[in-house]
Amino acid sequence: MLKKQFSSPPDAARPYVFWYWINGNISQEGLAADLDAMHEAGIGGAVIFNIGGHGPAGPVKLYTSEWRELMRFAMRRADELGLDISLNNSMAGWSSSGGPWITPELAMQEVVWSETKLPGGQVFDGQLPQPSTRLDCYRDIALVAFPTPECELAGFPEPSVLLGDVEIDAGALLDSDRSTWKSFDAEGGSPVCLQFSYDRPVPVRSVSMVPRELRDLPGGKLLFSNDGITWQEEFSFSRPERFAPLNRVFPVRVAPFWRIEFSGSVVLSEVHFSRGYCIADWTGKAMSDPYGTVKPGFTSPSLDASPDEIILREQIVDLTGQMDAEGRLRWDVPEGNWTVLRFGYTPTGSRVEPASREGGGLECDKFNPAALDVHWKNSIQPWIDDPEMNALFRFVHVDSYERHQQNWTACMPDEFLKRRGYDLSSYLPVLTGRVIGSVKESERFLWDFRNTVTGLMHDNYFGHMQQLCAVAGKQFTCEPYHQNQFNNVTAGGKADIPMCEVWDGPSPAGPYWMKLGASPAHVYGKQIVQCEAMTASGPNGGSWSNDFWAMKDDCDAIFCGGVNRMVLHVYVHQPWEDLVPGQTLAVYGTHFERSNTWWKQMPAFTRYLSRCQHLLQKGRFVADILYSCGENSPCKSIEPGGAMAPPRGYDYDVCDPYVILNRLSVDDGCLVLPEGIRYRLLVLPDDMEMTSEMVQRIGELVEDGAVVVAPRPVCSPSLSGQPSADEKIRAMADKIWGDCDGQQVKERRYGKGRICWGKPVSQILSELDISPDFQTSAGPLVRHIHKRIDGTDCYFIANSSDQSLATDAVFRTDGIPEIWDPLTGEIRSLPVFRKENGRTVVPLRFEPKQAFFVIFKGKAEFVSGERNFPALKTVQSLEGPWNVMFHFRGSPPKTVVFDSLEDWSKRSELELKYFSGTATYSKSFDFPNIGKIKSLWLDLGSVKNVAEVRLNGKALGTVWCAPWRVDIKDAVRAKDNRLEIDIVNLWVNRLIGDEQLPADCEYTDGVWHLLKKWPDWFSGKCPRTSGRTTFATFKHWNKDDPLLESGLFGPVTIQAAE
């Protein structure tokens, strides 16, 4: 059955597409044509998104009866064609979950505060300022007061600010108002130098640099000077996380002149120098930044706070009960100087994007399941409540997370207490960057706070979404990454089908990107791993400049990374039949649309993908190493490097703490998941802070026979259970690690297993006598993935080079090898192989970018006299003139004689030079030696971009990648052979050609060239007289852009096996 289905893959193995309906430009005729085209092209399903913007609005408004009827029509038609339908969980945009039904109270929330300084020895009776508020929605959390630290008592003068040598008005940088900002442009490659001059030397302990909202800080350095001439560098900094401020603390420096040198242009909202202490990177550690700080470390002990910079916890006064609902406080202030912080929360203002005007709305609170319930009730439940529609879609999707930060919800105090075991109210000042008790104590609170924030998102957003799907009988697909607001592996484990995302580019993405989907699937027992594949920007394919050959290496790399279902990005709905290339997603996405020149040839490409996916969806993944992403949050998974990197030939997964604590067991020295995946080695991050639960579990696994690589823990990163938690950890570490110090002693036996610290992973694998699972003399040029299907070892291996390659491949398995070719569906034996030290060596030969499966069955040890791959020789060249018929869109075809094969974009005839579409090459030839040869191929040589071959009226297939040939044995005859080759190039040349003609559309200026409005000829107000034959809602090409090579270049030869 497996062999039969490999040749003709079942529909379940087909790739899917993201189907984007753009800004109300929808037609029933276009939907029908899209779905018919998908079905015919070998697409198995579509994820429906309604996207706002990206061009002029169309006539269909979201949530109207007209729109709902079009949705119903699309789902009915898809069902008739056997296409699976997935609905994005939000009917508008692609990220993330929200709409008009989300009120400010149900929206994403963040902590805000106001600060009031009060002298002691008085009764204060007054109104406290309400913290900054959005959408007229604010709720108080707590009111706390504490003796003002000495370092905050002294006032700080306002500086004059110079840009270079010129004094500027820098009020926007000094007003403590993030809504004001100032731009500074780097000119001629010079840095932007801002000098802050004080009228006297000032003690500076910390600095904060805040970019304008949703803008980035470049890298740079901070310097100080006593005379404004000689400067000393305090620190340099690289670009922070996207949109994040920079908050640094350093030893107190006293100087009148301070300078920040930014390496590039910058838009600044605030710059503050302060005598006060701030916890390094405190906004990221408090989950306040649009892009979270990944696994932030603890402040260095060398930058510890002094006593006059610390707030003692026992000195904090909770005044919450003394403030009325209007924010008025009456308080008998004790002696001394006091700081009063009024904490509350307000919506972040994040909205679902990109949405049409009528479809937009607030994002729901990701920590509150009730808010998600409201969203589900309004967005998905209406389709479930319709019995017909409910039966017509299988999946609900959450796309990559792009809606920025949230760090509060109404139930946060209760959730924090439940999850961490202590009350957070007295630690709230830490969320402003201050120190409570000690820097270490404050950092531990922030660690607990981040883990609570991410845990709430895991459980109440991703986890609750899965529960809603399960109740409705749907599967939850999810891209669990981006913007660092949670732990990717944990979020992915909540999905029924985790996904990753790989953008098309000059070279394939590394395995990190594929394992964003594959690792959660593997460690949480999910069989399908989807990938948003071939997402592209304009230069890398979003401009109709991509073909199947250019995408092949990316696809093979994606498969080798663990993916087994492509979701191609993107199929933009084409509401029109006569306008091409048509509607776009601006610069984004490879154009998998019926309006693309090569769409008719898509079945050959999807058949290749389907054969690969059919096998890769079977069996269990084989890997040797399991990496832990650690206990710190947020975490975007890991990309192992340095001494801990997996050696070549060994594969790996990444897991989260939950998997270690709850899903791993040990069997015969292997770490085993409940679904049967086995690993030989568990590698933890080099974090010497671990929770006691993790330390205990490591001890249990090692004692049962596992090999674990982990540093000796010295303390807990958490305040939970202190101080006994630290004492317990030290006692367990003494027992498990013993004298293993990572320097002199790097390994220790404990129970049946071993604990290692300070050894490279490669050395440990070698000492365990674990040989590479796959290796070749070609090294990294050949990628692989290994699955075990019902006891059969199945390797998918791919040549990443654009050159032919011959190599001996060594497989860590036994048995008789077969080659399964996903390009042709052919299955045949590989008769030449040998056994060496329990492994099988198979001589292989790859064409450029070629990939295939090698599958091992049975057992044998022999070398036959045959070859694994036939050597081909040319037995006839097809030279001389060719008739070439150009099939023009909307006008009769034209036949031209090419005396020899050439690039038609170099022709002098403008209609050929700028031609995009299909041209048919034809030639007659005799082949008198037909009876003497068993195997014959027609080799096309070089093709730009795709070919379809017919010989004597028999279709021989589509040629889109190496080897650029087809089998002609059953079609060729001795005399009067009629050969026809359809060559399809790309849209680029015709688009450039149309730019030579008068413009008849208006596009926006700047980086993006979006269609401004529908032209009059489009609206039927006048005829189209420019002579242009193309139309697109985004302009990628200009009249002077170089044309792309196009045509059949050859040499075209007939080849036979020697």
FITILUM-808505 format. One record per residue (C-alpha): residue in three letters; x, y, z negated. Coordinates in steps of 0.001 Angstrom, whole numbers, plus 500000, padded with zeros to 6 digits. Example, Ala and Ser with C-alpha at 12.3 -4.5 7.8 and 13.67 -1.06 7.14 Angstrom:
# FITILUM-808505
Ala512300495500492200Ser513670498940492860
# end
This chain:
# FITILUM-808505
Met500000500000500000Leu502813502430499114Lys504442501922502511Lys501181502307504384Gln500287505482502540Phe503781506878503086Ser503267506695506831Ser499764508195506588Pro499589510044503262Pro496208510275501524Asp494471513622501278Ala495428513812497596Ala499054514209498639Arg498437517302500758Pro499792520716499752Tyr497473523510498639Val497492527237499380Phe496846530412497445Trp493905531922499326Tyr493804535678498848Trp490690537671499704Ile491877541255500031Asn489978544253498726Gly486503543316499904Asn487561542544503479Ile485614539301503711Ser483457537755506412Gln481585534481506537Glu482915533768510017Gly486456534380508819Leu486017532151505769Ala484739529323507952Ala487595529750510397Asp490142529853507560Leu488860526642505997Asp488631524829509316Ala492186525908510064Met493427524724506663His491821521335507133Glu493260520895510612Ala496686522012509411Gly496888519367506676Ile496147521616503721Gly494440519827500840Gly493083522655498741Ala492941526367498052Val493063528606494996Ile490696531547495514Phe491821534996494385Asn490007538284494932Ile492758540879495204Gly492341544642494995Gly494392547252496799His496905546261499478Gly495103548285502115Pro491791549973502855Ala488722548626501087Gly486273546453502932Pro482490546348502805Val482048543524500256Lys481973544611496630Leu483005542218493887Tyr480214540771491702Thr477477541762494155Ser475011539211495504Glu476721539468498896Trp480069538528497378Arg478589535663495364Glu476947534249498468Leu480277534366500314Met481908532519497404Arg479160529899497565Phe479574529563501304Ala483335529077500988Met482992526397498303Arg480314524551500267Arg482367524614503456Ala485483523473501628Asp483575520554500141Glu482310519530503585Leu485918519472504792Gly487248517608501744Leu489280520556500477Asp489824520973496730Ile488905524396495396Ser490422526123492392Leu489126529384490964Asn491443531906489449Asn490126532419485925Ser489622536113486639Met487512536909489650Ala489651540021490211Gly493423540175490615Trp495969537493489881Ser496980538408486337Ser495635537520483944Ser492214537257482144Gly489786540120481951Gly487106542205483604Pro484425544824483056Trp482919542719480265Ile485905543103477945Thr485220545895475469Pro488089547742473757Glu487430545696470601Leu487989542470472577Ala491018543762474467Met494711543131473850Gln495840544952470687Glu499081546375469342Val500310547749466031Val500485551538465688Trp501334553721462733Ser501584557273461509Glu504098558540458980Thr503620561081456215Lys506344562360453848Leu505122563261450363Pro506993564819447431Gly506306563146444114Gly504895564496440918Gln501634565683442472Val498159564492443328Phe497813564196447060Asp494272564565448342Gly494232564852452078Gln493640563447455516Leu496312561139456873Pro496966561365460590Gln495381558575462582Pro497991556669464579Ser497990556950468353Thr494752555575469728Arg493671554296473131Leu490155553981474514Asp488734555617471393Cys489224552324469570Tyr491214552102466360Arg491118549923463252Asp493194550289460100Ile495418547438458942Ala496983548760455751Leu498313551843454017Val501657551414452279Ala504030553788450525Phe507628553446449421Pro510406555653448066Thr512004557309451062Pro515479555830451611Glu518228558320450955Cys519437558106454546Glu516059559464455718Leu515906562409453337Ala518236564797455067Gly516788566621458036Phe518372566197461416Pro519017569280463570Glu517812569569467136Pro520600569507469717Ser521110571446472887Val521288569121475874Leu523541569397478891Leu523272567539482173Gly526874567510483230Asp527965571065482374Val524533572683482699Glu522194573160479759Ile518689571879480455Asp515262572023478900Ala515123568640477193Gly512003569182475143Ala510390566111476650Leu513201563953475258Leu512993565328471722Asp509261565709471107Ser508481562186469840Asp505821561976472541Arg506208559041474910Ser503752560541477374Thr506274563260478311Trp509383562459480336Lys512185563822482455Ser513912562385485530Phe517652562356486125Asp519056561319489497Ala522504559842489971Glu524166561575492878Gly526947560197495027Gly527418557147492841Ser528307559264489798Pro526808558412486412Val524107560523484804Cys525842562242481878Leu523678563717479129Gln525505565583476371Phe523789566248473040Ser525524569104471195Tyr524874569984467574Asp525918573198465834Arg527847571188463287Pro529152567626462873Val526226565276462159Pro526293561755460726Val524742559349463203Arg523852555771462253Ser521491554785465068Val520269555846468465Ser517098555176470405Met516676555613474162Val513164555181475521Pro512411555073479257Arg509225556413480749Glu506429553848480555Leu507028550944482959Arg510432552277483968Asp513831550716483354Leu516935551932481591Pro520127551357483567Gly523289550253481828Gly525677552776480364Lys527666553776477313Leu527480556033474276Leu530419558290473397Phe531156560889470709Ser533618563741470372Asn534799566244467797Asp535703568921470339Gly533621568168473432Ile536806567416475388Thr538252564169474082Trp535662561394473959Gln535611558057472162Glu533318555225473231Glu531022553883470519Phe529475551095472573Ser528534550166476097Phe525252548577477029Ser523864546587479905Arg520404547141481316Pro517868546077478663Glu514887543875479414Arg512519545474481897Phe510783548617480621Ala512349548160477174Pro513918550880475042Leu517412550612473621Asn517696550682469828Arg521193550363468431Val522739550685465003Phe526458551222464409Pro528797552375461624Val528113555968460637Arg530005558395462867Val530227562098462098Ala530642564270465179Pro529035567357466747Phe529053566095470327Trp527395562940471681Arg527161561800475249Ile525216559087477031Glu526491558017480437Phe523908556123482435Ser525228554094485343Gly522337555103487590Ser519234557240487884Val516963557192484873Val513539558482483817Leu513645559143480071Ser510834559695477632Glu512747559947474360Val516311560087473040His516811560215469275Phe519981560230467218Ser519412559469463538Arg521166559192460219Gly518660556482459317Tyr519232552786459737Cys517225550822462303Ile517262547091462905Ala519015546460466205Asp516540545972469082Trp513668546193466609Thr510961546908469186Gly511767543695471025Lys511970541747467796Ala508547543115466814Met507061542060470178Ser506356545698471053Asp508051545815474474Pro506311545182477816Tyr508930542515478519Gly509778540685475327Thr513354540199474181Val514261536553474761Lys515313534748471588Pro516701537871469879Gly519558537187467544Phe520043538377463989Thr521884541638463364Ser525593541105462850Pro526663541069459168Ser529191543775460086Leu526230546111460642Asp524454545291457380Ala522482548039455678Ser523833549845452635Pro521719550243449481Asp520628553772450430Glu519199552404453699Ile517061549655452142Ile513482549636450871Leu513010547305447932Arg509920545152448311Glu508925545573444686Gln508852549364445199Ile506249549187447972Val502827550438446898Asp499736549158448692Leu497355552123448997Thr494910550489451395Gly492098550481448864Gln492619554168448063Met492034555434451612Asp488469555937452791Ala487100554957456202Glu487950558405457601Gly491612558131456605Arg491464560387453571Leu493800559456450718Arg493703560538447107Trp496853559418445283Asp498767560437442208Val502233560396443776Pro504990559172441439Glu508161561168440994Gly510604561193443885Asn510222561394447633Trp507789559044449280Thr506985557834452777Val503424556798453530Leu502813554592456566Arg499282554207457873Phe499189551034459964Gly496451550207462402Tyr495860548639465745Thr494511549872469040Pro494115548400472527Thr497243548230474641Gly495149549405477586Ser496307546522479753Arg493936545803482611Val493523542840484940Glu495554543494488072Pro495540544002491001Ala491795544523491010Ser489353546418493145Arg487619549405491587Glu484469547479490741Gly486377544370489669Gly488800545955487248Gly488572545805483500Leu490495545310480303Glu492531542224479575Cys491070540073476833Asp492759539654473450Lys495128536715473974Phe495151535865470254Asn491392535763469781Pro489529532739471197Ala486243534608470900Ala487533537236473338Leu488495534517475817Asp485040532991475354Val483469536283476457His485724536370479484Trp484943532760480390Lys481210533333479942Asn481246536177482473Ser483883534971484922Ile483755531153485141Gln480599530037483355Pro478223531407486041Trp479754528969488534Ile479479526124486043Asp475859526948485255Asp475024526589488946Pro474828522776489339Glu475697522889493027Met478722525162492593Asn479911523342489491Ala480422520231491594Leu482415522128494219Phe485512523258492318Arg487996521162490368Phe490452523572488803Val490653526843486881His493911528713487259Val496002531145485205Asp498747532780487225Ser502116534081486049Tyr501681536328483019Glu502155539994483973Arg500094541984481470His502793542973479006Gln502882542982475235Gln500405542233472478Asn501431541968468841Trp498217542204466829Thr494687540916466533Ala491993541331463915Cys492754537970462319Met496545538430462283Pro496918538701458470Asp494979535486457917Glu496745533658460737Phe500144534789459493Leu499389533587455988Lys498103530248457290Arg501076529664459571Arg503916531127457459Gly502675530673453905Tyr503128534257452718Asp501407537621453078Leu502810540033455638Ser501442543316454288Ser504514544281452260Tyr506732543633455288Leu504785545848457685Pro507411548655457481Val509851546256459179Leu507730546646462310Thr508939550278462417Gly512608549202462409Arg513150549708458669Val514787547265456260Ile512880545582453428Gly515040543846450798Ser517958543206453142Val518647543048456842Lys518598539258456694Glu515256539209454876Ser513801541641457399Glu515157539708460363Arg513626536548458935Phe510264538265458673Leu510577539380462301Trp511415535786463258Asp508243534633461512Phe506249537455463092Arg507399536563466608Asn506665532897466072Thr503193533795464850Val502572536046467838Thr503733533453470342Gly501973530674468474Leu498682532544468661Met499134532998472370His499946529315472839Asp496922528161470856Asn494261530787471425Tyr494969531724475023Phe496630528853476878Gly495362526149474544His491842527514474321Met491700527955478092Gln492504524256478445Gln489776523389475947Leu487223525449477877Cys488264523700481074Ala488018520280479462Val484501520937478164Ala483511522055481675Gly485121519013483315Lys487785521096485043Gln491549520842485085Phe493614523771483894Thr496485524829486165Cys498894527394484792Glu502081529265485612Pro503464529501482046Tyr506095532185482401His507028535827482928Gln507451538879480724Asn508676536863477735Gln505609537041475529Phe505519533333474606Asn507521530126474915Asn507335528830478452Val507627525123477696Thr504971525251474975Ala502576527259477127Gly503144524891480045Gly502404521938477809Lys498906523307477229Ala498071523016480945Asp496731519928482651Ile498910520842485630Pro501885523074484841Met503245525186487675Cys506430526969488599Glu507143529641491178Val509916529740493772Trp510491532707496027Asp511922532267499478Gly515292533908499891Pro518714533666501496Ser519437530545499429Pro517250528182497389Ala516498528938493773Gly518331526989491101Pro516720524161489103Tyr515751526537486273Trp512822527808488315Met511434524391489191Lys511858523107485656Leu509609525911484399Gly506835523643485647Ala508511520235485763Ser509851520101482203Pro506553520954480472Ala504895518338482661His507458515680481827Val507740516263478083Tyr503965516665477630Gly502968513714479801Lys501497515443482880Gln501828513646486218Ile501389516544488659Val503801519474488869Gln502713522303491130Cys504803525104492575Glu503795528446493984Ala506116527979496931Met507551530258499581Thr506472533465497877Ala508456536080499764Ser509144539748500124Gly509327541373503535Pro512991540718504437Asn512761537068503332Gly509704536015505282Gly506871538290504260Ser507326540071507585Trp506439537069509799Ser510165536329510072Asn510036532819508604Asp509746529446510309Phe509583525864509063Trp513298525290509572Ala514169528300507407Met511881526987504656Lys513042523374504693Asp516031523694502385Asp513894525582499870Cys511211522894500000Asp513709520088499490Ala515306521942496571Ile511859522415495025Phe511168518693495285Cys514567517872493768Gly513707520183490887Gly510730518025489920Val507799519522491821Asn505351517149493504Arg502679519484494853Met503336522651496826Val500861525501496579Leu501950527592499536His502017531343499096Val500130532751500779Tyr497070532271502979Val495544535750503274His491915535551504346Gln491508536779507911Pro488040538287508256Trp488526538855511987Glu488899536474514908Asp490471538892517377Leu492998540887515326Val496442539398514775Pro498567538985512764Gly495879540702510716Gln495280541165507001Thr498319541026504720Leu499296541033501053Ala501498544036501782Val505143542864501731Tyr504463539609499913Gly504113536009500933Thr505059533775503809His502161533965506256Phe500536530540506084Glu497550531801508079Arg495739530755511225Ser496809534042512812Asn500496533109512659Thr502141532037515902Trp503155528615514569Trp499911527717512808Lys498986525092515417Gln502244523302514575Met501583523347510796Pro500451519681510636Ala504004518522511300Phe505281520612508404Thr502502519647505979Arg502852515978506931Tyr506486516142505820Leu505458517769502550Ser502651515269502020Arg504913512237502478Cys507363513660499980Gln504615514558497523His502935511171497789Leu506019509375496513Leu507063512054494041Gln503621512006492414Lys504212508370491495Gly506156506815488662Arg508339508313485936Phe511097510888486148Val514588509588485378Ala516957511851483446Asp519762511504480925Ile519686514747478966Leu516940516486477029Tyr517701520076476092Ser515828521873473347Cys514977525510473984Gly515233526122470242Glu512923527481467576Asn513386531201468220Ser510675533075470121Pro509899534197472703Cys511762531757474916Lys511675531517478690Ser513163528010478721Ile516923527627479251Glu519442527216482015Pro522192525051480485Gly525688526359481105Gly529256526164479893Ala530287523100477934Met526647522152477456Ala525842522139481185Pro524768518823482697Pro527604517356484753Arg526963516802488429Gly524893513693489028Tyr522922513852485762Asp519413515289485552Tyr517675516835482576Asp514522518259481044Val513874521080478601Cys511614520629475575Asp510265522771472767Pro510338522111469009Tyr506893520494469029Val508117517713471306Ile511070516969469044Leu508935517017465926Asn505956515076467289Arg506551513290470598Leu510031511771470507Ser510914508353469183Val514019506207469522Asp514272502870471305Asp517552501061471886Gly519528504289471520Cys517284506235473911Leu514994509115473066Val511597508078474410Leu508407510001475140Pro505025508272474719Glu504607508104478509Gly507910506233478868Ile510464508808480041Arg513793508035478392Tyr516791510266477652Arg520234509317476372Leu521120512641474807Leu519308515451472944Val521076518817473054Leu520025521680470781Pro521021525337471216Asp524024526690469381Asp521798528216466692Met523041527654463153Glu519669528726461770Met517118525896461817Thr513934525237459920Ser514034522470457369Glu511455520529459415Met513777520533462414Val516822519518460388Gln514896516669458825Arg513676515462462228Ile517160515532463704Gly518305513369460824Glu515493510897461420Leu516212510602465150Val519939510133464629Glu519378507635461861Asp517156505643464234Gly519936505487466848Ala519769508715468893Val522742510783469976Val522092514447469199Val524261517464469950Ala523599520224467418Pro525554522668465268Arg525537522209461541Pro522723524421460206Val523565526859457443Cys520142528312456663Ser516584528748457854Pro515686531591460231Ser512378531934458389Leu511199533412455097Ser508754530525454696Gly509495528349451711Gln512446530427450527Pro514697530085448647Ser514183526319448423Ala514155525968452223Asp517808527036452476Glu518793524742449638Lys517042521813451303Ile518725522551454628Arg522195522647453095Ala521594519356451320Met520350517660454494Ala523239519113456508Asp525740517653454053Lys524084514264454443Ile523714514258458252Trp526743516244459478Gly529051515354456580Asp532550516447457575Cys531556517231461171Asp532563520891461505Gly532613521298465302Gln536340522065465206Gln538480519347463671Val535698516777463446Lys533261516845466369Glu531267513671465884Arg529878511667463022Arg527971508435462857Tyr524812508593460813Gly522583505567460544Lys522421503899463957Gly523198507072465898Arg525627509950466205Ile525571513673465553Cys527908515702467779Trp529037519303467558Gly531681521080469622Lys532002518407472330Pro531164519084475979Val528175517141477241Ser530350515606479964Gln532695514134477360Ile529861512687475306Leu528296511016478357Ser531654509560479317Glu532266508205475810Leu528809506639475865Asp529762504971479160Ile526836506621480945Ser527832506997484575Pro526268509607486885Asp522849508616488143Phe523759509809491626Gln526917511144493194Thr528513511614496583Ser531868512667497894Ala530058515708499300Gly529547517022495773Pro526914519740495281Leu525907519765498950Val523554516837498302Arg520696517313495837His518660514514494320Ile515801513502492083His515159509990490774Lys511750508462490040Arg511040504918488839Ile507848503581490420Asp506602500270489020Gly510175499121488387Thr511420500331491769Asp514106503014491866Cys513183505806494243Tyr515709508549495018Phe514901511641497068Ile518167513078498373Ala518665516210500445Asn521559517707502372Ser521614521410501534Ser524172522183504213Asp523418523401507723Gln526051520959508946Ser525910517221509556Leu527284515196506706Ala528598511657506260Thr529221510426502736Asp529240507416500453Ala526366507837498003Val526618506071494638Phe523374505142492891Arg523115503964489281Thr520864501065490162Asp520788497592491627Gly518890496218494591Ile518628496359498354Pro518392499897499749Glu515830501113502246Ile515511504514503860Trp512072506144503918Asp512094509119506266Pro509408511710505363Leu509890513480508688Thr508805510506510807Gly507247508093508310Glu509795505450509406Ile510896502847506854Arg513897500648507540Ser516628498821505683Leu520119500129505037Pro522097496944505658Val525522498293504724Phe526083498711500977Arg528242497362498182Lys528159496918494421Glu530679498631492156Asn530600498506488353Gly526862498043488185Arg526153500734490759Thr525253500581494444Val527323502410497057Val525523503219500293Pro527150504935503287Leu524776507693504403Arg524660510183507219Phe522672513405507139Glu521706515769509884Pro521764519468508887Lys519323520073506009Gln518041516527506323Ala516378514770503407Phe515009511284502884Phe514174508722500244Val516435505798499390Ile514447503087497651Phe515901499984496034Lys514078496665495943Gly515134493166494989Lys518755492227494395Ala521622491346496709Glu525354491863497129Phe526617491908500685Val527908494041503500Ser526518493285506928Gly528168494108510201Glu525408496475511196Arg525276500223510817Asn523052502184508487Phe522677504923511084Pro522972504429514850Ala525635506376516693Leu524080508243519623Lys525608509095522979Thr524321511305525737Val523234509301528758Gln521697512144530760Ser521554515936530635Leu518531517834531900Glu520122520818533567Gly519108523240536246Pro516033525451536505Trp512980525282534246Asn509505526587534882Val508422528635531899Met504762529600531472Phe504101532372528975His500659532195527404Phe499625535777526794Arg496949536566524300Gly493913538036526064Ser495363537889529578Pro496274535185532117Pro499472533195531662Lys502550533989533726Thr505094531489535022Val508746532465535400Val511630530318536648Phe514632530245534324Asp517716529188536319Ser519164528016533018Leu518071528010529417Glu518310531457527867Asp517013533776525159Trp513839535306526539Ser514194538311524228Lys517201539257526394Arg515139539309529593Ser514669542596531423Glu510907542133531850Leu509337543952528902Glu506389541536528694Leu508860538669528187Lys511392540560526103Tyr508740541378523506Phe506725538178523895Ser505507536373520776Gly503544533154520995Thr503811529952523006Ala505762529435526208Thr505645526072528015Tyr508896524821529575Ser508418522159532246Lys510720520045534369Ser510638516817536385Phe513416514239536258Asp514254510635537081Phe515760508144534660Pro516925505058536618Asn518665503300533667Ile515495502767531683Gly515665498959531636Lys519121498776530096Ile518529500802526920Lys516545499817523841Ser516310503187522066Leu515992506600523672Trp515646510086522293Leu515146513458523869Asp517382515959522054Leu516367519597522432Gly519572521129521165Ser518788524566519767Val515208525827519419Lys513771529161518368Asn511540528407516598Val509259525367516928Ala508698522886519788Glu505983520463520857Val506993517827523382Arg504921515967525988Leu506321513474528437Asn504182512173531267Gly501118513497529485Lys501910511725526208Ala502274513915523110Leu505540512996521385Gly505295515295518403Thr506378518606516942Val510076519341516530Trp510779521870513776Cys513961520726512070Ala517096518653512546Pro517454516231514145Trp515920518280516970Arg514788515239518922Val511878512902519649Asp511640509230520539Ile510819508875524254Lys511312505125524720Asp507605504379525172Ala506911507377527413Val509826507622529832Arg509821505917533241Ala512366505414535970Lys511053508079538374Asp508990511237538449Asn508975512013534738Arg507088515172533889Leu508445516888530773Glu506631519747529027Ile507936521531525945Asp505898524191524168Ile508192526649522422Val506694528906519748Asn508568531936518458Leu507656534458515747Trp505455537569515667Val508411539878515115Asn509280540638518741Arg505733541555519764Leu505365543755516683Ile508566545567517642Gly507345545748521230Asp504110547391520159Glu506153549993518309Gln507395551182521726Leu503774552173522489Pro501680555065521149Ala500691554630517514Asp497032553884516898Cys497157553245513135Glu498308555425510259Tyr500517553930507548Thr501749555297504230Asp505222556786503959Gly507860555591501539Val509014552071500752Trp505626550481501430His503935551118504763Leu500334550180503989Leu497511550954506356Lys496008554226505090Lys492544553869506580Trp490700551894509210Pro491442553478512604Asp488603554803514711Trp489052552088517339Phe488738549459514567Ser485458550991513424Gly484123551023516991Lys484118554799517256Cys486337554702520324Pro488127552130522504Arg491673551017521745Thr493758552606524489Ser497306552399523138Gly498085549147524925Arg499041547433521690Thr497992543818521256Thr498839543373517554Phe497326544776514400Ala498399544392510780Thr497507546105507539Phe501210546500506723Lys503941547815508983His507185545847508647Trp508928546661511911Asn510121549748513779Lys510840550285517462Asp514624550147517033Asp514757546971514953Pro516710544121516582Leu514701541429518334Leu514862537825517174Glu516239535080519395Ser513448533206521120Gly513167530186523364Leu514639526791524172Phe518422527000524230Gly519387523358524624Pro521359521584525789Val518447519244526471Thr519763515700526709Ile518610512095526672Gln520468510103524058Ala520790506397523396Ala522195504317520575Glu525660502966521222
# end
